[in-house]
Amino acid sequence: MHAHLVFVTKYWHKVFSDRHLARLEEIMRAVCADFETELAEFNGGGRPRTSHHRN
């Protein structure tokens, strides 16, 4: 199974700092591990900001 999840902020300008993005990626990796899946891609820079999960 392949799932493509996109998280979008309300505003198009840069909302998260690099520190925020690093923490969000850490959290998403932990959640994926709990569901026995992997975070294939986390792209927090630029538009759109996307993350891809593979199971």
Phi, psi and omega in degrees: 000140179235128178239138178243110180251135179237124176251124184237135176281163179294327184253145181276344178283167183296115183261321185257138174280172178300324178297317178298315182296321178298318180291319178299319178296318178302315180296314181296323178295320179295317179297316178299317179300320178299328180262012179054047177225177180235152174272109185281328182204139173226115183238099182262358182257129178084189180245143345281157175271118185228159170224142182241135181239140176237140177236000000 
